[in-house]
Structures are given as C-alpha cells and as structure tokens.
Amino acid sequence: MKRLILVGALALTGCASLGQGIAEAVMAKQDAVDTRACEIWGKPFDGFAPHLDNQHGRMKVLMVHGVGAHLAGYSTQFVEKLARELDLPVRASQYKDISLTSRRDTQKKLGNLRISRLLSKNRQQELLFYELTWSPITAKQKEILSYDNSGEYAFRRAEANDLMKKFSNDTAPDPIIYLGDSRDDILLSFSQAFCWMTKSSWQDLPTGITPPCSFNDDTAVTNILADNYAVVSHSLGSRITIDGMQRIASIAKDRDADFRAALQQKEIPIFMMSNQLPMLQLGRALPEVSNQKALYCDAKGAKYSERLLTKTPIIAFSDPNDLLSYAIPPGFVETYLDSRLCLDVTNININIANVFDAFGFGKIANPMQAHIGYDTDDRVIALIAKGIGNAQTSKLIHDRCEWTETID
C-alpha cells in the first residue's frame, strides 16, 4: 500500500512538473514573437533629435510624474534609455536639485526639481532634463489613509488584495486632491519648474534651497527665443501640464509683453504617457476659450496675436489594457481644451504589457504593467527621441509600428 501511495505521489508530482513546463513553454513562445500593437494616427512629429543641433540654444525637457508617491530620481531609467537612443553618452558627474517654493511664501514646500545634463561625445549636442517631483504636496493629505495601510488593519486582507489596496490608497486620492485646495500649489510647482527651465543654462542653475524663480528677468526671454522645449508627462501629470501652461500664459499676459511675445513664438510638444485627459475632464468647467482654433492659431486669424503658443502638439500614448488610460477622441481638444494653446493631437495605441492566451480562457494582459511601463518601453522611447515621418525616425518604429498620417 505504501508503495502504491509513493508511486501515485511521484506520478502527481511528475504531472505537476510537466504541466508547469508546458505552461512556461507556451508563455515563452508567446513572448519570443513580440506581436504587441503599435498604431499611430496623426501628423509627422520630430521628437528631440533634430533640436540637439541647435547652435544658438539648448534642448530642454521637463518631466511631470502622475499619481502616487514619487522620489527624486524616478526618471533615471527613462533618462538612461533616452540618452542611448539619442547617442548622448556623456553626463555631468552631478545632477542639480532645486527645492521649489513660492515667491509669496518661501516657507511653502512645493517639491523638487532635479536637472541632469546629457552631452554627445564631442560635446556639440546637449540636452538638459528637468525632473519635477510634486507628490510631496499631496503626501500630507494622504496620511488620512495611513491606518488602512498599517499593520493594525492591513493583515485582515488577502495578500494580493492588500497589495492592490495599498496601490489604490497611494494613487486614487491624487486626482481628488488636485480638484481641491492643493491644485494651486501643484500648478505653482509646475510654474516654478518651467521658470527654472527657461531661465538658466547649466552653469547658472543653482542647487539646494534657493530663492524662488521669477519670469521677470531678461534671461528668460532670451532663452525662450533661443532654446527648444518639450514636456513628458504621465497620467495626472498631463492635466497638470495643460493647466500649468495656461496659468503661465495668464501670468505673462498680465505682466510682461516681451515674455508673452517670446512664448507665442514657441512650439512645445507634450508627450503624454498613460493619457487621462478625457477622464480628468469629468466635472470640470469648459475653458475660457474653446472651439476657436482658427481665430487664434491661423496666422490670418483675427485673434492670432492673443495665442498662448504657436503650436502645442500632443502625442498621447495609450495602452488599451491600461485601465487608467484613454485615447483622445475626435472633437475633444476643440471642446474641452483652450483654443489659444493651438493644439494638434497624435494618438498612439500601443501595447505596453504583453498580451497572451490564458490557455483557452481568453487573452489577458497585466493592467499594472500596462499603466506604469511606458517610460521603459523601447518604442515609446524611440518615438519621443526621434519622432515619426522624418529622416531620423528609428528603424524600430519603421519595423514595429503602423502609421496613419492625418491632414487638416
């Protein structure tokens, strides 16, 4: 009898091992052939690469994170992959950190701005990367949920559910908090980051706790005219960027004609990862100016002199399996975003997470990976670095993505 039990146990163990081996083989086979979608609808765009040869200024990029607690340095992997794609193998030995605060209340803490300097081997090409960390602004308010995350209560949940609940407690409150009193501080943090980006060269940038940045400076106007700018944002960071640009333009309109005129000559693309603009529009009032793009953005338009920027291309990355991401539907920009930004939209439908067959139960993808994996995906990096529809477009994009060009 004992022998029979032993043989049975060995048989069951063998079957389990065989089943595990088959499962791993099937998943490995599905991973070996990368069939993840990459579909682009929109006009050609350049990416960063062409602007690295600017002999009169620099390429400057601001990154704005989304929901959840972030620490300074969160963009490191993205920056390193971007540097490789752009062939910028030289970096400054030290980054610079600026503790952001308000001009009206210098005791107010508005997060951190970390600046990295990337250079080509011959030092002729330069990119300054500005990483904004605004999440300390909302951290204090989220402490109200700390008991739910504590050992006194969290042990009552199943392990997987506990992980998901803690993730939800960290991320879900931020859009709600942004609709409240903290919105002004978050937009002020963005404005300070944008100000430092426009104001200084690498050598002139401070580090540590410094006086707040001011746009009322001749260097800001001079740099805006000479430099090229772009913003990379994630989830809620995209809404912050749009609102922040409108806030900066409003300030400029009331204060400084030269600054406003310089800004009006700029094209500033926004690369939105895990785009959430449609969801974050819910419950918001319509902008002051909408459905009037031709009046403000056409050189012959009656209100062309009142535009905020010459052009604001939005390149929106969305994974259909990202539960928090949305494509920008036709007509959305015209109705819900300020016409004075002169917006154009390129939608990129891209599978960040692998989609695999769950053994006859249907196809499945990890929604968490689909939400947080944009900034490490090689195709996303290549599109941001070199765009599409130009001579520098990456071979990876030619091979892996389908592009439907749109015209007015």
C-alpha positions as a Markdown table, in Angstrom:
| # | Residue | x | y | z |
|---|---|---|---|---|
| 1 | Met | 0.0 | 0.0 | 0.0 |
| 2 | Lys | 2.8 | 2.4 | 0.9 |
| 3 | Arg | 4.5 | 1.6 | -2.4 |
| 4 | Leu | 1.2 | 2.4 | -4.3 |
| 5 | Ile | 0.9 | 5.8 | -2.5 |
| 6 | Leu | 4.5 | 6.6 | -3.2 |
| 7 | Val | 4.1 | 5.8 | -6.9 |
| 8 | Gly | 0.9 | 7.9 | -7.0 |
| 9 | Ala | 2.7 | 10.8 | -5.4 |
| 10 | Leu | 5.5 | 10.6 | -7.8 |
| 11 | Ala | 3.1 | 10.5 | -10.7 |
| 12 | Leu | 1.2 | 13.5 | -9.5 |
| 13 | Thr | 4.5 | 15.4 | -8.9 |
| 14 | Gly | 5.6 | 14.4 | -12.4 |
| 15 | Cys | 2.3 | 15.6 | -13.9 |
| 16 | Ala | 2.5 | 18.9 | -12.0 |
| 17 | Ser | 6.1 | 19.5 | -13.2 |
| 18 | Leu | 5.1 | 18.5 | -16.7 |
| 19 | Gly | 2.1 | 20.9 | -16.6 |
| 20 | Gln | 4.4 | 23.7 | -15.3 |
| 21 | Gly | 6.9 | 23.0 | -18.0 |
| 22 | Ile | 4.2 | 23.2 | -20.7 |
| 23 | Ala | 2.8 | 26.5 | -19.2 |
| 24 | Glu | 6.3 | 28.0 | -19.2 |
| 25 | Ala | 7.0 | 26.8 | -22.7 |
| 26 | Val | 3.7 | 28.3 | -24.0 |
| 27 | Met | 4.4 | 31.7 | -22.4 |
| 28 | Ala | 8.0 | 31.7 | -23.6 |
| 29 | Lys | 6.8 | 31.0 | -27.1 |
| 30 | Gln | 4.3 | 33.9 | -26.9 |
| 31 | Asp | 7.0 | 36.2 | -25.6 |
| 32 | Ala | 9.5 | 35.2 | -28.2 |
| 33 | Val | 7.5 | 36.7 | -31.0 |
| 34 | Asp | 6.6 | 40.2 | -30.0 |
| 35 | Thr | 3.3 | 41.0 | -31.6 |
| 36 | Arg | 2.3 | 43.9 | -29.3 |
| 37 | Ala | 0.4 | 46.6 | -31.2 |
| 38 | Cys | 1.8 | 50.0 | -32.1 |
| 39 | Glu | -0.6 | 52.1 | -34.1 |
| 40 | Ile | -0.1 | 55.8 | -34.7 |
| 41 | Trp | -2.7 | 58.3 | -36.0 |
| 42 | Gly | -1.6 | 61.8 | -36.6 |
| 43 | Lys | 0.8 | 64.2 | -38.3 |
| 44 | Pro | 4.5 | 63.8 | -38.5 |
| 45 | Phe | 6.5 | 64.9 | -35.5 |
| 46 | Asp | 10.2 | 65.3 | -34.9 |
| 47 | Gly | 11.0 | 64.2 | -31.4 |
| 48 | Phe | 14.0 | 65.6 | -29.6 |
| 49 | Ala | 16.8 | 64.6 | -32.0 |
| 50 | Pro | 16.7 | 67.5 | -34.6 |
| 51 | His | 16.8 | 70.1 | -31.8 |
| 52 | Leu | 20.1 | 68.8 | -30.4 |
| 53 | Asp | 22.0 | 70.6 | -33.2 |
| 54 | Asn | 20.6 | 74.0 | -32.2 |
| 55 | Gln | 23.7 | 76.2 | -32.3 |
| 56 | His | 22.1 | 79.1 | -30.5 |
| 57 | Gly | 20.4 | 77.3 | -27.7 |
| 58 | Arg | 19.7 | 74.0 | -26.0 |
| 59 | Met | 17.1 | 71.2 | -26.0 |
| 60 | Lys | 15.3 | 71.3 | -22.6 |
| 61 | Val | 12.8 | 68.6 | -21.4 |
| 62 | Leu | 10.6 | 68.8 | -18.4 |
| 63 | Met | 9.1 | 65.5 | -16.9 |
| 64 | Val | 6.0 | 65.7 | -14.8 |
| 65 | His | 5.0 | 62.5 | -13.0 |
| 66 | Gly | 1.5 | 61.2 | -12.4 |
| 67 | Val | -0.4 | 59.8 | -9.4 |
| 68 | Gly | 1.3 | 58.2 | -6.5 |
| 69 | Ala | 4.3 | 59.0 | -4.2 |
| 70 | His | 7.5 | 59.6 | -6.2 |
| 71 | Leu | 11.0 | 60.2 | -5.0 |
| 72 | Ala | 13.6 | 62.4 | -6.8 |
| 73 | Gly | 15.3 | 60.2 | -9.4 |
| 74 | Tyr | 12.2 | 58.4 | -10.5 |
| 75 | Ser | 13.0 | 59.2 | -14.2 |
| 76 | Thr | 16.5 | 57.6 | -14.1 |
| 77 | Gln | 15.8 | 54.6 | -16.2 |
| 78 | Phe | 13.9 | 56.7 | -18.8 |
| 79 | Val | 16.8 | 59.2 | -19.0 |
| 80 | Glu | 19.3 | 56.5 | -19.5 |
| 81 | Lys | 17.3 | 54.8 | -22.3 |
| 82 | Leu | 16.7 | 58.2 | -23.8 |
| 83 | Ala | 20.4 | 59.1 | -23.8 |
| 84 | Arg | 21.3 | 55.8 | -25.5 |
| 85 | Glu | 18.6 | 56.4 | -28.2 |
| 86 | Leu | 19.9 | 59.9 | -28.8 |
| 87 | Asp | 23.6 | 58.9 | -28.7 |
| 88 | Leu | 24.4 | 61.2 | -25.7 |
| 89 | Pro | 26.9 | 59.0 | -23.8 |
| 90 | Val | 28.4 | 61.9 | -21.7 |
| 91 | Arg | 26.7 | 63.1 | -18.5 |
| 92 | Ala | 27.5 | 65.7 | -15.9 |
| 93 | Ser | 29.1 | 64.0 | -12.9 |
| 94 | Gln | 26.5 | 65.5 | -10.6 |
| 95 | Tyr | 22.9 | 66.4 | -11.1 |
| 96 | Lys | 21.4 | 69.6 | -9.6 |
| 97 | Asp | 18.5 | 69.6 | -7.1 |
| 98 | Ile | 16.3 | 72.7 | -6.5 |
| 99 | Ser | 13.9 | 72.7 | -3.6 |
| 100 | Leu | 10.9 | 74.5 | -5.0 |
| 101 | Thr | 8.9 | 77.1 | -3.1 |
| 102 | Ser | 6.6 | 80.1 | -3.6 |
| 103 | Arg | 7.6 | 83.7 | -4.1 |
| 104 | Arg | 4.7 | 84.7 | -1.8 |
| 105 | Asp | 5.5 | 82.2 | 0.9 |
| 106 | Thr | 9.1 | 80.9 | 0.9 |
| 107 | Gln | 8.2 | 78.5 | 3.8 |
| 108 | Lys | 5.9 | 76.6 | 1.5 |
| 109 | Lys | 7.4 | 73.3 | 0.1 |
| 110 | Leu | 6.5 | 72.6 | -3.5 |
| 111 | Gly | 8.6 | 69.6 | -4.2 |
| 112 | Asn | 11.9 | 69.1 | -6.0 |
| 113 | Leu | 13.3 | 69.8 | -9.4 |
| 114 | Arg | 16.3 | 67.6 | -10.4 |
| 115 | Ile | 18.3 | 68.6 | -13.5 |
| 116 | Ser | 20.6 | 66.3 | -15.5 |
| 117 | Arg | 22.9 | 67.3 | -18.3 |
| 118 | Leu | 23.4 | 64.9 | -21.3 |
| 119 | Leu | 26.0 | 65.5 | -24.0 |
| 120 | Ser | 27.3 | 63.9 | -27.2 |
| 121 | Lys | 30.8 | 62.5 | -27.2 |
| 122 | Asn | 32.1 | 65.6 | -29.0 |
| 123 | Arg | 30.2 | 67.9 | -26.6 |
| 124 | Gln | 28.4 | 69.6 | -29.5 |
| 125 | Gln | 24.9 | 68.3 | -28.6 |
| 126 | Glu | 23.3 | 69.0 | -25.3 |
| 127 | Leu | 20.1 | 68.1 | -23.6 |
| 128 | Leu | 19.0 | 69.4 | -20.2 |
| 129 | Phe | 16.5 | 67.1 | -18.5 |
| 130 | Tyr | 14.3 | 68.6 | -15.7 |
| 131 | Glu | 12.5 | 66.1 | -13.4 |
| 132 | Leu | 9.7 | 67.6 | -11.4 |
| 133 | Thr | 8.6 | 65.8 | -8.2 |
| 134 | Trp | 5.4 | 67.4 | -7.0 |
| 135 | Ser | 4.0 | 64.5 | -4.9 |
| 136 | Pro | 5.2 | 65.8 | -1.5 |
| 137 | Ile | 2.4 | 68.4 | -1.9 |
| 138 | Thr | -0.3 | 65.7 | -1.6 |
| 139 | Ala | 1.6 | 63.4 | 0.8 |
| 140 | Lys | 0.3 | 65.1 | 4.0 |
| 141 | Gln | -3.3 | 64.8 | 3.0 |
| 142 | Lys | -3.0 | 61.1 | 2.1 |
| 143 | Glu | -1.9 | 60.4 | 5.6 |
| 144 | Ile | -5.6 | 60.1 | 6.5 |
| 145 | Leu | -5.5 | 56.7 | 4.8 |
| 146 | Ser | -2.4 | 55.5 | 6.8 |
| 147 | Tyr | -4.4 | 53.4 | 9.2 |
| 148 | Asp | -5.8 | 51.4 | 6.3 |
| 149 | Asn | -2.2 | 50.6 | 5.2 |
| 150 | Ser | -0.9 | 49.8 | 8.7 |
| 151 | Gly | -0.2 | 46.5 | 10.4 |
| 152 | Glu | -3.1 | 47.1 | 12.7 |
| 153 | Tyr | -5.6 | 46.6 | 9.8 |
| 154 | Ala | -3.9 | 45.5 | 6.6 |
| 155 | Phe | -3.3 | 41.9 | 7.8 |
| 156 | Arg | -7.0 | 41.3 | 7.6 |
| 157 | Arg | -6.9 | 41.4 | 3.8 |
| 158 | Ala | -5.7 | 38.6 | 1.5 |
| 159 | Glu | -2.1 | 39.3 | 0.4 |
| 160 | Ala | -2.8 | 40.1 | -3.2 |
| 161 | Asn | -5.7 | 42.3 | -2.2 |
| 162 | Asp | -3.5 | 44.1 | 0.3 |
| 163 | Leu | -1.0 | 45.0 | -2.4 |
| 164 | Met | -3.8 | 46.3 | -4.6 |
| 165 | Lys | -5.4 | 48.3 | -1.8 |
| 166 | Lys | -2.1 | 50.0 | -0.9 |
| 167 | Phe | -1.5 | 50.9 | -4.5 |
| 168 | Ser | -5.1 | 52.3 | -4.7 |
| 169 | Asn | -4.6 | 54.3 | -1.5 |
| 170 | Asp | -1.4 | 55.8 | -2.9 |
| 171 | Thr | -2.7 | 56.7 | -6.4 |
| 172 | Ala | -6.5 | 57.2 | -6.3 |
| 173 | Pro | -6.5 | 60.2 | -3.9 |
| 174 | Asp | -4.3 | 62.4 | -6.1 |
| 175 | Pro | -6.9 | 63.3 | -8.8 |
| 176 | Ile | -9.4 | 64.1 | -6.0 |
| 177 | Ile | -6.8 | 66.2 | -4.1 |
| 178 | Tyr | -6.0 | 68.0 | -7.3 |
| 179 | Leu | -9.6 | 69.2 | -7.6 |
| 180 | Gly | -9.3 | 70.8 | -4.1 |
| 181 | Asp | -7.1 | 73.4 | -2.5 |
| 182 | Ser | -3.8 | 71.7 | -3.4 |
| 183 | Arg | -4.4 | 72.4 | -7.1 |
| 184 | Asp | -2.9 | 75.9 | -6.8 |
| 185 | Asp | 0.2 | 74.6 | -5.1 |
| 186 | Ile | 0.7 | 71.8 | -7.7 |
| 187 | Leu | 0.4 | 74.3 | -10.6 |
| 188 | Leu | 2.7 | 76.7 | -8.8 |
| 189 | Ser | 5.2 | 73.8 | -8.6 |
| 190 | Phe | 4.9 | 73.3 | -12.3 |
| 191 | Ser | 5.3 | 77.0 | -13.0 |
| 192 | Gln | 8.5 | 77.1 | -10.9 |
| 193 | Ala | 9.9 | 74.1 | -12.7 |
| 194 | Phe | 9.1 | 75.7 | -16.1 |
| 195 | Cys | 10.6 | 79.0 | -14.9 |
| 196 | Trp | 13.9 | 77.4 | -14.0 |
| 197 | Met | 13.9 | 75.5 | -17.3 |
| 198 | Thr | 13.6 | 78.8 | -19.3 |
| 199 | Lys | 15.8 | 80.9 | -17.1 |
| 200 | Ser | 19.2 | 79.4 | -16.8 |
| 201 | Ser | 22.0 | 77.5 | -18.6 |
| 202 | Trp | 23.6 | 74.5 | -16.8 |
| 203 | Gln | 26.3 | 76.7 | -15.4 |
| 204 | Asp | 23.9 | 79.2 | -13.9 |
| 205 | Leu | 21.5 | 76.8 | -12.3 |
| 206 | Pro | 21.5 | 76.8 | -8.5 |
| 207 | Thr | 21.2 | 73.8 | -6.3 |
| 208 | Gly | 19.6 | 73.2 | -2.9 |
| 209 | Ile | 17.3 | 75.7 | -1.2 |
| 210 | Thr | 17.3 | 78.8 | -3.3 |
| 211 | Pro | 15.1 | 81.9 | -3.8 |
| 212 | Pro | 12.1 | 81.2 | -6.0 |
| 213 | Cys | 12.4 | 81.6 | -9.7 |
| 214 | Ser | 10.9 | 84.7 | -11.4 |
| 215 | Phe | 9.9 | 85.2 | -15.1 |
| 216 | Asn | 10.7 | 88.9 | -14.7 |
| 217 | Asp | 14.2 | 88.5 | -16.0 |
| 218 | Asp | 15.8 | 89.3 | -19.3 |
| 219 | Thr | 17.5 | 85.9 | -19.4 |
| 220 | Ala | 14.1 | 84.2 | -19.5 |
| 221 | Val | 13.0 | 86.0 | -22.7 |
| 222 | Thr | 16.5 | 85.5 | -24.3 |
| 223 | Asn | 16.5 | 81.8 | -23.5 |
| 224 | Ile | 12.9 | 81.2 | -24.6 |
| 225 | Leu | 13.7 | 82.6 | -28.1 |
| 226 | Ala | 16.9 | 80.5 | -28.4 |
| 227 | Asp | 16.0 | 77.2 | -26.7 |
| 228 | Asn | 13.8 | 74.3 | -27.7 |
| 229 | Tyr | 11.4 | 72.8 | -25.1 |
| 230 | Ala | 9.3 | 69.7 | -24.6 |
| 231 | Val | 7.3 | 68.1 | -21.8 |
| 232 | Val | 7.0 | 64.4 | -21.0 |
| 233 | Ser | 4.1 | 63.6 | -18.6 |
| 234 | His | 2.4 | 60.6 | -17.1 |
| 235 | Ser | -1.3 | 60.3 | -16.2 |
| 236 | Leu | -2.4 | 63.2 | -13.9 |
| 237 | Gly | 0.9 | 64.9 | -14.9 |
| 238 | Ser | -0.7 | 65.6 | -18.4 |
| 239 | Arg | -3.6 | 67.5 | -16.8 |
| 240 | Ile | -1.1 | 69.4 | -14.6 |
| 241 | Thr | 0.9 | 70.3 | -17.7 |
| 242 | Ile | -2.0 | 71.7 | -19.7 |
| 243 | Asp | -3.4 | 73.6 | -16.7 |
| 244 | Gly | 0.1 | 74.8 | -15.9 |
| 245 | Met | 0.8 | 76.2 | -19.4 |
| 246 | Gln | -2.4 | 78.1 | -19.3 |
| 247 | Arg | -1.5 | 79.5 | -15.9 |
| 248 | Ile | 1.9 | 80.6 | -17.1 |
| 249 | Ala | 0.3 | 82.3 | -20.2 |
| 250 | Ser | -2.2 | 84.1 | -18.0 |
| 251 | Ile | 0.6 | 85.4 | -15.8 |
| 252 | Ala | 2.6 | 86.5 | -18.8 |
| 253 | Lys | -0.5 | 88.3 | -20.3 |
| 254 | Asp | -0.8 | 90.5 | -17.2 |
| 255 | Arg | 2.9 | 91.2 | -16.6 |
| 256 | Asp | 5.4 | 91.1 | -19.4 |
| 257 | Ala | 4.8 | 91.8 | -23.1 |
| 258 | Asp | 8.3 | 90.6 | -24.1 |
| 259 | Phe | 7.9 | 87.3 | -22.3 |
| 260 | Arg | 4.4 | 86.8 | -23.8 |
| 261 | Ala | 5.7 | 87.6 | -27.3 |
| 262 | Ala | 8.6 | 85.2 | -26.9 |
| 263 | Leu | 6.3 | 82.4 | -25.7 |
| 264 | Gln | 3.9 | 83.0 | -28.6 |
| 265 | Gln | 6.7 | 82.0 | -31.0 |
| 266 | Lys | 7.3 | 78.6 | -29.4 |
| 267 | Glu | 6.2 | 75.1 | -30.3 |
| 268 | Ile | 6.2 | 73.0 | -27.2 |
| 269 | Pro | 5.2 | 69.3 | -27.7 |
| 270 | Ile | 3.7 | 67.3 | -24.8 |
| 271 | Phe | 4.4 | 63.6 | -24.8 |
| 272 | Met | 1.6 | 62.1 | -22.6 |
| 273 | Met | 2.1 | 58.6 | -21.3 |
| 274 | Ser | -1.0 | 56.8 | -20.0 |
| 275 | Asn | -3.0 | 59.7 | -21.2 |
| 276 | Gln | -6.0 | 60.5 | -18.9 |
| 277 | Leu | -7.3 | 63.8 | -20.3 |
| 278 | Pro | -10.8 | 62.6 | -21.0 |
| 279 | Met | -11.3 | 61.1 | -17.5 |
| 280 | Leu | -9.8 | 64.1 | -15.8 |
| 281 | Gln | -12.1 | 66.5 | -17.7 |
| 282 | Leu | -15.1 | 65.0 | -15.9 |
| 283 | Gly | -16.8 | 67.6 | -13.6 |
| 284 | Arg | -14.6 | 70.4 | -14.9 |
| 285 | Ala | -15.9 | 73.6 | -16.4 |
| 286 | Leu | -15.2 | 74.3 | -20.1 |
| 287 | Pro | -12.1 | 76.5 | -20.8 |
| 288 | Glu | -12.5 | 80.3 | -21.2 |
| 289 | Val | -11.8 | 79.9 | -24.9 |
| 290 | Ser | -12.8 | 76.8 | -26.9 |
| 291 | Asn | -13.9 | 75.9 | -30.5 |
| 292 | Gln | -12.0 | 78.9 | -31.9 |
| 293 | Lys | -8.7 | 77.4 | -33.0 |
| 294 | Ala | -8.7 | 79.1 | -36.5 |
| 295 | Leu | -9.2 | 82.5 | -34.9 |
| 296 | Tyr | -6.1 | 82.1 | -32.6 |
| 297 | Cys | -3.8 | 79.7 | -34.4 |
| 298 | Asp | -4.1 | 80.7 | -38.1 |
| 299 | Ala | -1.7 | 83.5 | -39.0 |
| 300 | Lys | -4.6 | 85.2 | -40.7 |
| 301 | Gly | -6.9 | 84.7 | -37.8 |
| 302 | Ala | -8.5 | 87.8 | -36.1 |
| 303 | Lys | -7.0 | 86.8 | -32.7 |
| 304 | Tyr | -3.7 | 85.4 | -33.7 |
| 305 | Ser | -1.9 | 87.9 | -31.6 |
| 306 | Glu | -3.7 | 86.6 | -28.5 |
| 307 | Arg | -2.5 | 82.9 | -28.8 |
| 308 | Leu | -0.5 | 81.4 | -26.0 |
| 309 | Leu | 1.9 | 79.3 | -28.1 |
| 310 | Thr | 2.4 | 78.9 | -31.9 |
| 311 | Lys | 1.7 | 75.2 | -31.5 |
| 312 | Thr | 1.3 | 72.6 | -28.9 |
| 313 | Pro | 1.5 | 69.1 | -30.3 |
| 314 | Ile | 0.0 | 66.4 | -28.0 |
| 315 | Ile | 1.4 | 62.9 | -28.6 |
| 316 | Ala | -0.9 | 60.7 | -26.5 |
| 317 | Phe | 0.3 | 57.2 | -25.7 |
| 318 | Ser | -2.4 | 54.8 | -24.5 |
| 319 | Asp | -2.4 | 51.1 | -23.9 |
| 320 | Pro | -6.0 | 49.7 | -24.3 |
| 321 | Asn | -5.2 | 47.3 | -21.4 |
| 322 | Asp | -4.2 | 50.2 | -19.1 |
| 323 | Leu | -7.4 | 50.6 | -17.0 |
| 324 | Leu | -6.4 | 54.3 | -16.4 |
| 325 | Ser | -5.6 | 55.3 | -19.9 |
| 326 | Tyr | -7.8 | 56.8 | -22.7 |
| 327 | Ala | -7.3 | 57.8 | -26.3 |
| 328 | Ile | -8.2 | 61.4 | -27.1 |
| 329 | Pro | -11.5 | 61.2 | -29.2 |
| 330 | Pro | -12.3 | 63.4 | -32.2 |
| 331 | Gly | -13.6 | 66.8 | -31.1 |
| 332 | Phe | -12.3 | 66.5 | -27.5 |
| 333 | Val | -9.5 | 69.1 | -27.9 |
| 334 | Glu | -11.7 | 71.6 | -29.7 |
| 335 | Thr | -14.4 | 71.4 | -27.0 |
| 336 | Tyr | -12.5 | 70.8 | -23.7 |
| 337 | Leu | -9.1 | 72.4 | -24.1 |
| 338 | Asp | -8.1 | 76.0 | -24.5 |
| 339 | Ser | -8.0 | 77.1 | -28.2 |
| 340 | Arg | -5.2 | 79.5 | -27.5 |
| 341 | Leu | -2.8 | 76.6 | -27.0 |
| 342 | Cys | -3.1 | 75.7 | -30.7 |
| 343 | Leu | -3.2 | 72.0 | -30.1 |
| 344 | Asp | -2.7 | 69.2 | -32.5 |
| 345 | Val | -3.2 | 65.5 | -31.4 |
| 346 | Thr | -1.4 | 62.3 | -32.4 |
| 347 | Asn | -3.0 | 59.2 | -30.8 |
| 348 | Ile | -0.7 | 56.2 | -30.3 |
| 349 | Asn | -2.4 | 53.0 | -29.5 |
| 350 | Ile | 0.4 | 50.8 | -28.0 |
| 351 | Asn | 0.5 | 47.6 | -26.1 |
| 352 | Ile | 2.9 | 48.1 | -23.2 |
| 353 | Ala | 2.1 | 44.9 | -21.4 |
| 354 | Asn | 2.4 | 41.6 | -23.3 |
| 355 | Val | -0.9 | 40.1 | -24.3 |
| 356 | Phe | -1.0 | 36.3 | -24.0 |
| 357 | Asp | -3.5 | 33.5 | -24.3 |
| 358 | Ala | -4.6 | 32.2 | -20.9 |
| 359 | Phe | -4.9 | 28.5 | -22.1 |
| 360 | Gly | -8.2 | 28.9 | -23.8 |
| 361 | Phe | -9.8 | 31.3 | -21.3 |
| 362 | Gly | -9.2 | 34.3 | -23.5 |
| 363 | Lys | -6.4 | 36.8 | -23.9 |
| 364 | Ile | -5.0 | 38.7 | -20.9 |
| 365 | Ala | -2.5 | 41.4 | -20.1 |
| 366 | Asn | -1.2 | 42.8 | -16.8 |
| 367 | Pro | -3.1 | 46.1 | -16.3 |
| 368 | Met | -0.4 | 47.3 | -13.8 |
| 369 | Gln | 2.4 | 46.8 | -16.3 |
| 370 | Ala | 0.2 | 48.4 | -18.9 |
| 371 | His | -0.1 | 51.5 | -16.7 |
| 372 | Ile | 3.5 | 52.0 | -15.4 |
| 373 | Gly | 5.6 | 50.6 | -18.2 |
| 374 | Tyr | 5.5 | 53.4 | -20.8 |
| 375 | Asp | 8.7 | 55.2 | -19.8 |
| 376 | Thr | 10.8 | 52.0 | -20.2 |
| 377 | Asp | 9.3 | 50.7 | -23.5 |
| 378 | Asp | 11.8 | 50.9 | -26.4 |
| 379 | Arg | 9.1 | 52.0 | -28.9 |
| 380 | Val | 7.9 | 54.8 | -26.7 |
| 381 | Ile | 11.5 | 56.0 | -26.1 |
| 382 | Ala | 12.2 | 55.9 | -29.8 |
| 383 | Leu | 9.1 | 57.9 | -30.7 |
| 384 | Ile | 9.9 | 60.5 | -28.1 |
| 385 | Ala | 13.5 | 60.7 | -29.2 |
| 386 | Lys | 13.2 | 60.7 | -32.9 |
| 387 | Gly | 9.5 | 61.0 | -33.8 |
| 388 | Ile | 7.9 | 59.7 | -37.0 |
| 389 | Gly | 7.7 | 60.8 | -40.6 |
| 390 | Asn | 11.2 | 62.3 | -40.8 |
| 391 | Ala | 14.7 | 61.1 | -41.8 |
| 392 | Gln | 15.7 | 60.3 | -38.3 |
| 393 | Thr | 12.8 | 58.1 | -37.4 |
| 394 | Ser | 14.1 | 54.9 | -35.7 |
| 395 | Lys | 14.3 | 51.7 | -37.6 |
| 396 | Leu | 12.4 | 50.1 | -34.6 |
| 397 | Ile | 9.4 | 52.3 | -35.4 |
| 398 | His | 9.5 | 51.5 | -39.1 |
| 399 | Asp | 9.6 | 47.8 | -38.3 |
| 400 | Arg | 7.2 | 47.7 | -35.4 |
| 401 | Cys | 4.6 | 50.5 | -35.8 |
| 402 | Glu | 1.9 | 51.3 | -38.3 |
| 403 | Trp | 1.4 | 54.9 | -39.0 |
| 404 | Thr | -1.8 | 56.5 | -40.5 |
| 405 | Glu | -0.9 | 60.1 | -41.4 |
| 406 | Thr | -3.6 | 62.7 | -40.9 |
| 407 | Ile | -4.1 | 66.0 | -42.6 |
| 408 | Asp | -6.3 | 69.1 | -42.0 |
